Amino acid sequence: MKTCPRCHETSEDQFDTCWRCSTPLPDDGAPAPGEPASLAATAHRQSPPSPRRKVDFKIFRGTFTTWNILCAEAAEFASTLGPRDLINISHSEDEEDGVVVVWYWTDVD
């Protein structure tokens, strides 16, 4: 098991990136840069701290807006987030009412 140096979540050894916060994971039990070796060895036995990040979203909706405009607005917003914060972009349509939702990580205040 590997422990994330940022959020302390554990991941299987085959993964290179933390599933929770997208932080690169240290190689096979090696301490993360700046992490003491003793901490790396005991991190999996400690209870993880409370999350410092939360999932947030922004909705782009428009009955009279084209899909191109909705998607362009969502893409413009998502481009400001950066790859580490963007989780997903989803869309839905019901009786001509289009919705695009951008899901992303944000810091807890």
N, C-alpha and C positions, 0 to 999 in steps of 0.2 A: 504494500500500500504506500501511496505517496500522499504527503500532506501539503496543502497549499500554503505558501508563506504569507499570503495576503488575508484569506478568510478562514484558514485552518480547516477547510473541508477535506475529507479524505477521498482519494480516487484510486482506482485499480492501477497497477504498475504499467499497463499497456498504454495509458493515456499520457500525453505530453502537456495538456492544458487543463486547468481546473474547470469542471462543468458548471460551477456556480458563478465564478467571477472572471473566467477566461485568462487568468494569470498563468504564465508558463510554470510547470511543475519541475522541481529539482530531479536530477537523474537518480534512479534507484537508491533511495535512502540518503543521498548526499544532501548536506544542508544547503538551503537556498543562499544566494549571495547575501552576506551580512548576517546570516543566522548562525549562532553557535552550534557546534556539532551535537552538544548534549541536548539542546532544544529539539533538534531534528529527530533524535532518537526517542524522545519522550512525548513528542507532540501528539502522536496518535492515541496516547493514553489520557490526555487532558481533555476536558470538555471544551468544545469550541466556544469562543466568545459570541456574544450576540451579534447578529449581522450588522454591518455598517452600511449596507446598501439595500435598496428595495427596488422592486419592479414598479415602473410607472408606464403610462401610456398617453398618447395624444391621438385624438380622433379627428379625421378629415371626412366630412359628410356633405352631401349635396344632392338634392333632388333634381335641380336644374343645372348641375355641373357635369361636364363630360368626365369619363373615366381618365382621359389623358390629363385633365387638369387636376383631378383628385390625386392621381398617382404622382404627378409632377410635384404637387405641394408636399405630399408625404415623403417623396425622395429628397426634396430640398431640406426638409426638417431632419430626416434621418442622416443626411450627409454632415450635419453639424454635430452629431453625436460621437462619431468615431467608431471603429470596429469593435472596441472592447466594451462599449456601452450598448450597442444595438443588439437586441435579442431577436426580433422578428417583425415582419410587416405582414399583416393579414387584411383580407378584404371580404366584403359581403354585399349582396344586393337583394333587395326585396321590393317588388313593384316599383321599379325605376328609382329607388332610393339607394344610392351607392354609399358605402362606408369603407374607409381605409383606416386601419389602426396601426400605429407604430408603437411597438413594445420595446422598452429600454430600461437599463439599470440607472439608478440615480443615487446619490449619497443621502444617507439619513441625516437629518438636521440635528 
